[in-house]
Amino acid sequence: MTDWLLSIEGTPAGHTAALWLALSAAVLHAVFGALQKGRHDPWISRGAIDASYGLMAAPVALFVVPWPEPHMWLIFAGAFVIHVVYKILQAWAYTKGAYTVVYPVVRGTGPLFAVLGAYVIFGERFTGIQWLGVAVLLSGIFGLAIYNLRNLVAERDTLNAALGIAVLTGLFVAVYTTYDAYGIRATANPFTFLAWFFMIDGIVMPIIAWRRWHRMALPPALGPLALRGVIGGLVAFMSFGSIMMATRLDKVGEAAVLRETSTVFAAVIGVIFLRETVGPRRIALMALIAVGAVIVEMGG
């Protein structure tokens, strides 16, 4: 598998594979976000998920894949810090606003920063049509933010904070997407990066979640929480693994933008499973974000 993936890197076959990987990551990331925001406290849910994928990744990292090259340890240290900050911001945003409010802004803001980062770090350039797609995507994001500010009266007290934290979280989405794309390209075996990343990344949030769980007056039962963690861990493997492989096989900026079609799937999940009221206007604005992502892909 590793040899085949490396053989199609930078080829038309690699571009096609990256497209499908990015779209798969979009669906899976919307599911992941819903699992974190769902019935439990977002901090505790994320802790259960991180503990699960950290434990599942450990035997693979230690006994299956090749060990990281010496230069990779500094890269892993940087990734660790970036992801801890991102996850704290994400959980904080979910405590301030509804899933269908926070998620589209986070996932829609990220690609703009990622495109700029890919230009600076990897020398990737967008065509005029692709920049049009980015503009369409951003119009959906800011249109959604304006709509939420005007109409979500029930969350008025925390909405400004939720949107501000969501934008900052989107910045860190771009930072980790670009940085991790650099990391997965810096090692000979991409699965070495993925396995060691998940093992290292699963350390901090379980500690925060455990302390928070102990301070709660009515802490959730550990059985259902652990089950959510295992499911979320498996989804995280597939989601993050897919987008990281996409960034190794093809352009970082395009993969980052295509992943943000997840906003459409997030709207569906929010309505059906989380019982959040979305409405046709907000659905249209979320779809506009996805349309922008499609234009970016078609214009490449």
C-alpha positions as CSV (number, residue, x, y, z in Angstrom):
1,M,0.0,0.0,0.0
2,T,2.8,2.4,0.9
3,D,4.7,1.8,-2.3
4,W,1.6,2.2,-4.4
5,L,0.7,5.5,-2.7
6,L,4.2,6.9,-3.1
7,S,4.2,5.8,-6.8
8,I,1.1,7.9,-7.7
9,E,2.3,11.0,-5.7
10,G,2.1,14.0,-8.0
11,T,0.5,12.1,-10.9
12,P,-3.0,12.4,-12.4
13,A,-3.9,9.2,-10.6
14,G,-2.7,10.8,-7.4
15,H,-4.8,13.9,-8.1
16,T,-7.9,11.7,-8.5
17,A,-7.1,9.8,-5.3
18,A,-6.6,13.0,-3.4
19,L,-10.0,14.3,-4.6
20,W,-11.8,11.3,-3.2
21,L,-9.8,11.2,-0.1
22,A,-10.6,14.9,0.6
23,L,-14.3,14.4,0.0
24,S,-14.3,11.3,2.3
25,A,-12.6,13.5,4.9
26,A,-15.4,16.0,4.5
27,V,-18.1,13.5,5.3
28,L,-16.2,11.9,8.2
29,H,-15.2,15.3,9.7
30,A,-18.8,16.4,9.8
31,V,-19.6,13.1,11.7
32,F,-16.6,13.7,14.0
33,G,-17.8,17.2,14.8
34,A,-21.3,16.0,15.6
35,L,-19.8,13.3,17.9
36,Q,-17.9,15.9,19.9
37,K,-20.8,18.4,20.0
38,G,-23.5,15.8,20.7
39,R,-25.1,14.8,24.0
40,H,-22.1,15.1,26.2
41,D,-19.9,18.1,27.2
42,P,-17.7,18.8,24.2
43,W,-14.5,18.8,26.4
44,I,-15.4,15.3,27.8
45,S,-16.4,14.0,24.4
46,R,-13.1,15.1,22.9
47,G,-11.2,13.6,25.8
48,A,-12.8,10.2,25.3
49,I,-12.1,10.3,21.5
50,D,-8.5,11.3,22.0
51,A,-7.9,8.6,24.6
52,S,-9.4,6.0,22.2
53,Y,-7.4,6.9,19.2
54,G,-4.2,7.3,21.2
55,L,-4.5,3.8,22.7
56,M,-5.4,2.3,19.3
57,A,-2.5,4.0,17.6
58,A,0.1,3.1,20.2
59,P,0.7,-0.6,19.1
60,V,0.8,0.4,15.5
61,A,3.3,3.2,16.1
62,L,5.5,1.1,18.4
63,F,5.5,-2.3,16.6
64,V,4.1,-2.1,13.1
65,V,5.3,1.0,11.1
66,P,9.0,2.1,10.8
67,W,10.2,4.3,13.6
68,P,10.4,8.1,12.8
69,E,13.6,9.5,11.5
70,P,15.5,11.7,14.0
71,H,14.4,15.0,12.4
72,M,10.7,14.0,12.8
73,W,10.7,14.4,16.6
74,L,10.8,18.2,16.4
75,I,8.0,18.1,13.8
76,F,5.9,16.0,16.1
77,A,6.5,18.4,19.0
78,G,5.3,21.3,16.8
79,A,2.2,19.3,15.7
80,F,1.5,18.4,19.3
81,V,1.4,22.1,20.4
82,I,-0.7,23.2,17.4
83,H,-3.3,20.5,17.8
84,V,-3.7,21.1,21.6
85,V,-4.4,24.8,21.0
86,Y,-6.8,23.9,18.1
87,K,-8.8,21.4,20.2
88,I,-9.1,23.8,23.2
89,L,-10.4,26.5,20.9
90,Q,-12.8,24.0,19.2
91,A,-14.3,22.7,22.4
92,W,-14.6,26.3,23.7
93,A,-16.5,27.4,20.6
94,Y,-18.9,24.4,21.0
95,T,-19.7,25.5,24.5
96,K,-20.6,29.0,23.2
97,G,-22.7,28.2,20.1
98,A,-24.7,25.5,18.4
99,Y,-23.0,23.0,16.1
100,T,-24.6,24.4,13.0
101,V,-23.4,27.9,14.0
102,V,-19.8,27.1,14.9
103,Y,-18.9,24.3,12.6
104,P,-19.5,26.1,9.2
105,V,-17.5,29.1,10.3
106,V,-14.6,27.0,11.6
107,R,-14.5,24.8,8.5
108,G,-15.1,27.6,6.1
109,T,-12.5,30.0,7.5
110,G,-9.8,27.4,7.5
111,P,-9.4,27.0,3.7
112,L,-8.6,30.7,3.1
113,F,-5.7,30.6,5.6
114,A,-4.7,27.2,4.3
115,V,-4.5,28.4,0.7
116,L,-2.3,31.4,1.8
117,G,-0.1,29.1,3.8
118,A,0.3,26.6,0.9
119,Y,1.3,29.5,-1.3
120,V,4.0,30.7,1.2
121,I,5.3,27.3,2.2
122,F,4.8,25.0,-0.8
123,G,4.7,27.6,-3.6
124,E,1.2,26.5,-4.7
125,R,-0.7,29.0,-6.9
126,F,-4.4,29.2,-7.6
127,T,-6.0,30.2,-11.0
128,G,-8.4,33.0,-11.3
129,I,-11.4,30.6,-11.4
130,Q,-10.1,29.0,-8.2
131,W,-9.9,32.4,-6.5
132,L,-13.5,33.0,-7.6
133,G,-14.4,29.7,-5.8
134,V,-12.6,31.0,-2.7
135,A,-14.7,34.2,-2.9
136,V,-17.9,32.2,-3.2
137,L,-16.9,30.1,-0.2
138,L,-16.1,33.2,1.9
139,S,-19.4,34.8,0.9
140,G,-21.2,31.8,2.2
141,I,-19.2,32.0,5.5
142,F,-19.8,35.6,6.2
143,G,-23.4,35.5,5.0
144,L,-24.0,32.7,7.5
145,A,-22.3,34.7,10.2
146,I,-24.4,37.8,9.5
147,Y,-27.6,35.7,9.4
148,N,-26.8,34.1,12.7
149,L,-26.0,37.5,14.3
150,R,-29.4,38.8,13.2
151,N,-31.7,35.9,13.8
152,L,-30.4,33.5,16.5
153,V,-32.0,35.4,19.4
154,A,-31.8,32.4,21.8
155,E,-28.0,32.4,21.6
156,R,-27.6,36.2,21.5
157,D,-25.5,36.4,24.7
158,T,-22.9,34.0,23.5
159,L,-23.1,34.3,19.7
160,N,-20.5,37.0,19.3
161,A,-18.0,34.9,21.4
162,A,-18.9,31.7,19.5
163,L,-18.3,33.3,16.1
164,G,-15.0,35.0,17.2
165,I,-13.7,31.8,18.7
166,A,-14.8,29.9,15.5
167,V,-12.8,32.2,13.3
168,L,-9.7,31.8,15.5
169,T,-10.3,28.0,15.4
170,G,-10.4,28.2,11.6
171,L,-7.0,29.8,11.6
172,F,-5.6,26.9,13.6
173,V,-7.3,24.5,11.2
174,A,-5.2,26.1,8.5
175,V,-2.1,26.0,10.6
176,Y,-2.4,22.3,11.4
177,T,-3.4,21.4,7.9
178,T,-0.4,23.1,6.4
179,Y,2.0,22.1,9.1
180,D,0.9,18.4,9.0
181,A,1.1,18.4,5.3
182,Y,4.7,19.4,5.7
183,G,5.2,16.7,8.4
184,I,3.7,13.8,6.3
185,R,6.0,14.8,3.4
186,A,9.0,14.9,5.7
187,T,9.1,11.2,6.4
188,A,9.7,8.3,4.0
189,N,6.6,6.4,5.2
190,P,3.4,8.4,5.6
191,F,1.9,5.8,7.9
192,T,4.7,6.4,10.3
193,F,3.6,10.0,10.6
194,L,-0.1,9.1,11.1
195,A,0.5,6.4,13.7
196,W,2.9,8.4,15.8
197,F,0.8,11.6,15.4
198,F,-2.3,9.9,16.8
199,M,-0.4,8.3,19.7
200,I,1.2,11.6,20.7
201,D,-2.0,13.7,20.0
202,G,-4.1,11.5,22.4
203,I,-2.3,12.6,25.6
204,V,-3.6,16.0,26.7
205,M,-7.4,16.1,26.2
206,P,-8.1,13.0,28.2
207,I,-6.4,14.6,31.2
208,I,-8.5,17.8,30.8
209,A,-11.7,15.7,30.3
210,W,-11.0,13.5,33.4
211,R,-10.6,16.6,35.6
212,R,-13.7,18.2,34.2
213,W,-15.7,14.9,34.6
214,H,-14.7,14.7,38.3
215,R,-15.9,18.3,38.9
216,M,-19.3,17.8,37.4
217,A,-22.3,17.6,39.7
218,L,-23.9,14.9,37.5
219,P,-21.1,13.4,35.4
220,P,-22.2,11.2,32.4
221,A,-21.9,7.4,32.6
222,L,-18.6,6.1,31.5
223,G,-20.0,3.3,29.4
224,P,-21.8,5.4,26.7
225,L,-19.0,8.0,26.9
226,A,-16.4,5.3,26.2
227,L,-18.4,3.9,23.3
228,R,-18.6,7.4,21.8
229,G,-14.9,7.7,22.2
230,V,-14.2,4.5,20.3
231,I,-16.5,5.4,17.5
232,G,-15.0,8.9,17.4
233,G,-11.5,7.5,17.4
234,L,-12.2,5.3,14.4
235,V,-13.8,8.2,12.6
236,A,-10.8,10.4,13.4
237,F,-8.4,7.8,12.0
238,M,-10.3,7.8,8.7
239,S,-11.0,11.5,8.5
240,F,-7.5,12.8,9.4
241,G,-5.7,10.0,7.6
242,S,-7.7,10.7,4.4
243,I,-7.0,14.5,4.4
244,M,-3.3,14.0,5.2
245,M,-2.8,11.4,2.5
246,A,-4.6,13.8,0.1
247,T,-2.1,16.6,1.0
248,R,0.8,14.2,0.3
249,L,-0.6,13.0,-3.1
250,D,-1.6,16.4,-4.4
251,K,-1.9,20.1,-3.6
252,V,-2.5,21.1,0.0
253,G,-4.7,24.1,-0.8
254,E,-7.1,22.2,-3.0
255,A,-7.4,19.3,-0.5
256,A,-8.1,21.8,2.3
257,V,-10.8,23.6,0.4
258,L,-12.5,20.4,-0.8
259,R,-12.7,19.1,2.7
260,E,-14.9,22.0,3.6
261,T,-17.8,20.6,1.7
262,S,-18.3,19.0,5.1
263,T,-20.5,22.1,5.9
264,V,-23.3,20.5,3.8
265,F,-23.1,17.2,5.7
266,A,-22.9,19.1,9.0
267,A,-26.2,20.8,8.2
268,V,-27.9,17.5,7.5
269,I,-26.4,16.0,10.7
270,G,-27.4,19.0,12.8
271,V,-31.0,18.7,11.7
272,I,-31.5,15.0,11.7
273,F,-29.4,13.9,14.7
274,L,-28.9,16.9,16.9
275,R,-32.4,18.3,16.4
276,E,-31.0,21.8,15.6
277,T,-33.2,24.2,13.7
278,V,-31.4,25.2,10.5
279,G,-33.9,26.6,8.0
280,P,-33.7,27.0,4.2
281,R,-31.6,30.2,4.3
282,R,-28.9,28.8,6.5
283,I,-28.8,25.6,4.4
284,A,-28.4,27.7,1.3
285,L,-25.5,29.6,2.8
286,M,-23.9,26.4,3.9
287,A,-24.3,25.0,0.4
288,L,-22.7,28.1,-1.0
289,I,-19.6,27.3,1.0
290,A,-19.6,23.8,-0.7
291,V,-20.2,25.3,-4.1
292,G,-17.1,27.5,-3.6
293,A,-15.1,24.4,-2.8
294,V,-16.3,22.7,-6.0
295,I,-15.4,25.7,-8.1
296,V,-11.9,25.6,-6.7
297,E,-11.5,22.0,-7.7
298,M,-13.0,22.4,-11.2
299,G,-10.9,25.5,-11.8
300,G,-7.6,23.8,-11.1
